């Protein structure tokens, strides 16, 4: 199974970048070596649904650009009855 490596921005906690594990192209190495990003976790490249991450869209962007930049904003909402 292949994986995505997920990195989080140090300047904006809502911004993330995904690359493919094992990818050694210039863009992927730039993400890994960035002083503005920190490794967060690996996510399997499978078809399981995940909140805020679409593997199909990520694959398309990585194939085209070498990385996939995305934002996740979580807002806690009180239940209103």
Wavefront OBJ file of the C-alpha trace (Angstrom):
o trace
v 0.000 0.000 0.000
v 1.175 3.506 -0.751
v 0.818 6.492 1.535
v 0.516 10.248 1.478
v 2.776 12.261 3.764
v 0.841 15.153 5.301
v 2.635 18.321 6.434
v 1.145 21.249 8.350
v 2.071 24.905 7.947
v 3.813 26.519 10.906
v 2.424 29.945 9.947
v -1.205 28.957 9.324
v -2.554 25.959 11.233
v -5.374 25.555 8.671
v -2.978 24.943 5.742
v -1.622 21.524 4.805
v 0.429 19.945 2.026
v 0.324 16.332 0.870
v 2.996 14.473 -1.092
v 3.465 10.801 -1.922
v 5.655 8.778 0.419
v 8.774 7.692 -1.430
v 8.510 10.485 -4.018
v 11.932 12.057 -4.502
v 11.062 14.630 -7.133
v 12.134 18.223 -6.497
v 8.687 19.354 -5.308
v 8.336 16.547 -2.753
v 11.838 17.126 -1.382
v 11.063 20.845 -1.166
v 8.037 20.069 1.010
v 10.046 17.719 3.229
v 12.861 20.246 3.670
v 10.682 23.325 4.100
v 11.258 25.388 7.226
v 7.599 26.455 7.021
v 6.115 22.936 7.197
v 6.193 20.199 9.827
v 5.400 16.520 9.250
v 2.021 15.587 10.695
v 1.216 12.004 9.674
v 0.934 9.389 6.934
v -2.436 8.604 5.350
v -3.016 5.450 3.267
v -3.708 6.060 -0.422
v -6.966 4.143 -0.500
v -10.594 4.877 -1.237
v -11.730 5.170 2.387
v -13.513 8.479 3.001
v -11.821 10.956 5.312
v -12.926 14.269 6.676
v -11.140 17.095 4.823
v -8.959 14.881 2.612
v -9.909 13.494 -0.796
v -7.308 10.989 -2.039
v -8.538 11.175 -5.646
v -8.150 14.961 -5.783
v -4.769 14.688 -4.031
v -3.510 12.162 -6.623
v -4.569 14.459 -9.489
v -2.778 17.482 -8.017
v 0.345 15.505 -7.100
v 0.548 14.036 -10.608
v 0.293 17.540 -12.088
v 2.214 19.661 -9.535
v 4.223 17.276 -7.347
v 2.222 18.231 -4.239
v -1.329 18.953 -3.065
v -1.941 22.057 -0.945
v -5.229 22.249 0.916
v -6.869 23.987 3.851
v -8.893 22.564 6.707
v -10.931 24.783 8.978
v -12.654 23.249 11.969
v -15.300 25.225 13.755
v -16.899 23.972 16.929
v -20.633 24.610 16.789
v -23.081 24.238 19.602
v -26.100 22.096 18.915
v -29.208 24.187 18.467
v -32.542 22.462 19.069
l 1 2 3 4 5 6 7 8 9 10 11 12 13 14 15 16 17 18 19 20 21 22 23 24 25 26 27 28 29 30 31 32 33 34 35 36 37 38 39 40 41 42 43 44 45 46 47 48 49 50 51 52 53 54 55 56 57 58 59 60 61 62 63 64 65 66 67 68 69 70 71 72 73 74 75 76 77 78 79 80 81
